[in-house]
């Protein structure tokens, strides 16, 4: 599992490579939505996961894993579900706060199986752009249409790799750079090479009118440290028949702290540690869980373009 699984121009669907992590996050949202004191409600997560058809994830949702496996899987899934619930709520609240402040244009970068365009209470006149790989966009659009799901905003899907000229594709889809925009880069940065992270923020900045907002998260420990955590998750899941080397999906190498980079670009930046975000929602970060221990140092960032 030591090889690097990523290369320039690689692509994926939702049952392979980076796409599987998008499906895994959706499993977390599905499980989090079932909690008695749920922080989020995502009615589309479970049917989307089932449509992807990864056997292990479907059996996990159905509670059909063998008892020994189920206990071990729960020890892995529960803390990850807590992290995903808090992270999802953070980005949900970010978009709703931007909308309440009058922002009517939103862009979800690397949208995966995210269903915010269908489940958030967007104000009248809101346009939500979703950017992801063509196969990912096609699958989600088709599956949600088959479910009879209706977007709660005007949804515009932009099927393009973020390593290509996505700003041009966004403009072609009707994006108006003279209007303020709410941007999310959720669970994305570690899947980009360091220089691509900078380029992403350069592009966002160039497209952002004053009053635009951005939410993202940054891991100061870097991808290399996260790889250790990912490695143990991969090994555990491999025992259940899910063959994916998560560690090979992230890009190592020194990268500029996202908050500092955005500040230098003229954004007004505020940040909170992940345990602080947990505390804001009345939760405690699961410090005793090895599988998420390295995630405690990640920082939730919100920025406003002045």
Secondary structure as UniProt FT lines:
FT   TURN            8..9
FT   TURN            14..15
FT   HELIX           17..33
FT   TURN            36..37
FT   HELIX           43..52
FT   HELIX           55..62
FT   HELIX           67..100
FT   TURN            101..102
FT   STRAND          105..109
FT   TURN            112..113
FT   HELIX           116..119
FT   TURN            124..125
FT   STRAND          127..132
FT   HELIX           134..146
FT   TURN            147..148
FT   STRAND          154..159
FT   TURN            162..163
FT   HELIX           166..172
FT   TURN            173..174
FT   TURN            177..178
FT   STRAND          182..185
FT   HELIX           189..191
FT   HELIX           194..207
FT   TURN            210..211
FT   STRAND          213..219
FT   TURN            220..221
FT   HELIX           222..239
FT   TURN            240..241
FT   HELIX           246..249
FT   HELIX           258..264
FT   TURN            265..266
FT   STRAND          267..273
FT   HELIX           274..280
FT   TURN            281..282
FT   TURN            287..288
FT   HELIX           290..297
FT   STRAND          298..305
//
